[in-house]
Amino acid sequence: MNDKRIVLVVDDSETLRRICAFNLKKSGFTVLEAIDGIDALDKMRANQVDIVILDIMMPRLDGFGVLREMKRDKSLKSIPVIMLTAKGGEDDEKVAIKFGATAFLTKPFSPRELVSKVKELINDRS
C-alpha cells in the first residue's frame, strides 16, 4: 500500500468508531473519526480522505444527507462511501446507491469484512 490511506469513520456510536478505527489502523490505514454528518463533511473538506465509512442514522445530518452534500461538492463526489445501517431495511440500500454510495454493510458486520471491503474499494481507485 503506497502511503497511508485515510479512512473517515462516521458514526454517532463511539464504540463502533473505536472498533472500526482499531481494525483499520491494524491494517495500516490512517483513521479519522466523525460523530455526525456535519462533522464528517468538515473533516472531508479539511483532509484528503480516500474512503468514507458512513452510518445512516445520526443526529444533525444523517448519512443520506452527507451523500447528497458529497454529490454537490466537486472535491468530494468521487470519494467511495461504504454505508452502514443497523436497520437492514431494503430501501436504505436502494436510496444509498441512488445517492452515490459505493458499498453497503449491515450492522453487525465483522471487522474483517469491513477491512477487506475498504481495501477492495481503495485498490479499485489506484
C-alpha positions as CSV (number, residue, x, y, z in Angstrom):
1,M,0.0,0.0,0.0
2,N,1.5,3.3,-1.1
3,D,1.5,6.0,1.7
4,K,-1.1,5.7,4.4
5,R,-4.6,5.8,3.0
6,I,-7.0,7.9,5.0
7,V,-10.3,6.3,6.1
8,L,-13.0,8.5,7.7
9,V,-15.3,6.6,10.0
10,V,-18.6,8.4,10.6
11,D,-20.9,7.1,13.3
12,D,-22.6,8.6,16.4
13,S,-21.6,5.4,18.3
14,E,-18.2,5.8,19.9
15,T,-18.0,2.0,20.4
16,L,-18.5,1.4,16.7
17,R,-16.0,4.1,15.7
18,R,-13.4,2.6,18.1
19,I,-13.9,-0.9,16.7
20,C,-13.6,0.3,13.1
21,A,-10.6,2.5,13.8
22,F,-8.8,-0.2,15.7
23,N,-9.1,-2.7,12.9
24,L,-8.3,-0.3,10.1
25,K,-5.2,1.1,11.9
26,K,-4.1,-2.5,12.5
27,S,-4.3,-3.0,8.7
28,G,-2.1,0.1,8.0
29,F,-4.7,2.8,7.4
30,T,-4.8,6.3,8.9
31,V,-8.2,6.8,10.5
32,L,-10.2,9.9,11.1
33,E,-13.4,9.8,13.1
34,A,-16.6,12.0,12.9
35,I,-19.5,11.9,15.2
36,D,-22.2,13.0,12.7
37,G,-22.8,14.2,9.2
38,I,-21.8,17.8,9.8
39,D,-18.5,16.8,11.4
40,A,-17.9,14.3,8.5
41,L,-18.3,17.0,5.8
42,D,-15.9,19.3,7.8
43,K,-13.3,16.6,8.1
44,M,-13.6,15.6,4.4
45,R,-13.1,19.2,3.3
46,A,-10.1,19.6,5.6
47,N,-8.3,16.3,4.7
48,Q,-7.5,14.2,1.6
49,V,-9.9,11.3,2.6
50,D,-9.6,8.2,0.4
51,I,-12.7,6.4,1.6
52,V,-15.7,7.1,4.0
53,I,-17.4,4.6,6.2
54,L,-20.8,6.3,6.8
55,D,-23.6,5.4,9.2
56,I,-27.2,6.3,8.1
57,M,-28.9,7.1,11.3
58,M,-27.1,10.0,13.0
59,P,-28.1,13.3,14.7
60,R,-27.7,16.7,12.9
61,L,-27.2,15.3,9.4
62,D,-27.8,11.7,8.6
63,G,-25.9,9.5,6.1
64,F,-28.2,10.3,3.2
65,G,-27.7,14.0,3.8
66,V,-24.0,13.5,3.8
67,L,-24.2,11.6,0.4
68,R,-26.3,14.4,-1.1
69,E,-23.8,17.1,0.0
70,M,-20.9,15.0,-1.3
71,K,-22.6,14.7,-4.7
72,R,-22.9,18.5,-4.9
73,D,-19.2,19.1,-4.0
74,K,-16.7,18.5,-6.8
75,S,-13.9,17.8,-4.4
76,L,-15.9,15.1,-2.5
77,K,-18.1,13.4,-5.1
78,S,-15.6,10.8,-6.2
79,I,-14.7,9.6,-2.7
80,P,-16.0,6.0,-2.3
81,V,-18.5,5.5,0.5
82,I,-19.4,2.4,2.5
83,M,-22.8,2.8,4.1
84,L,-23.6,1.2,7.4
85,T,-27.1,0.6,8.7
86,A,-28.5,-1.1,11.7
87,K,-32.0,-1.4,10.3
88,G,-31.2,-3.6,7.3
89,G,-34.1,-2.0,5.5
90,E,-34.1,-2.9,1.8
91,D,-35.0,0.6,0.9
92,D,-31.9,2.0,2.7
93,E,-29.7,0.2,0.3
94,K,-31.6,1.5,-2.8
95,V,-31.6,5.0,-1.5
96,A,-27.9,4.9,-0.6
97,I,-26.9,3.6,-4.0
98,K,-29.1,6.2,-5.7
99,F,-27.3,9.0,-3.7
100,G,-23.9,7.5,-4.7
101,A,-22.9,5.0,-2.0
102,T,-20.3,2.6,-3.4
103,A,-21.0,-0.4,-1.0
104,F,-23.2,-1.4,1.9
105,L,-22.7,-3.2,5.2
106,T,-25.5,-4.1,7.7
107,K,-24.6,-3.9,11.4
108,P,-23.4,-6.0,13.0
109,F,-20.7,-6.8,10.5
110,S,-17.3,-8.4,11.0
111,P,-14.3,-6.1,11.3
112,R,-12.5,-8.4,8.8
113,E,-15.3,-7.9,6.3
114,L,-15.1,-4.1,6.7
115,V,-11.3,-4.0,6.3
116,S,-11.5,-6.2,3.2
117,K,-14.2,-4.0,1.7
118,V,-12.1,-0.9,2.3
119,K,-9.0,-2.5,0.7
120,E,-11.0,-3.6,-2.3
121,L,-12.5,-0.1,-2.9
122,I,-9.2,1.7,-2.4
123,N,-7.4,-0.7,-4.8
124,D,-10.2,-0.1,-7.4
125,R,-9.2,3.6,-7.3
126,S,-5.4,3.3,-7.5
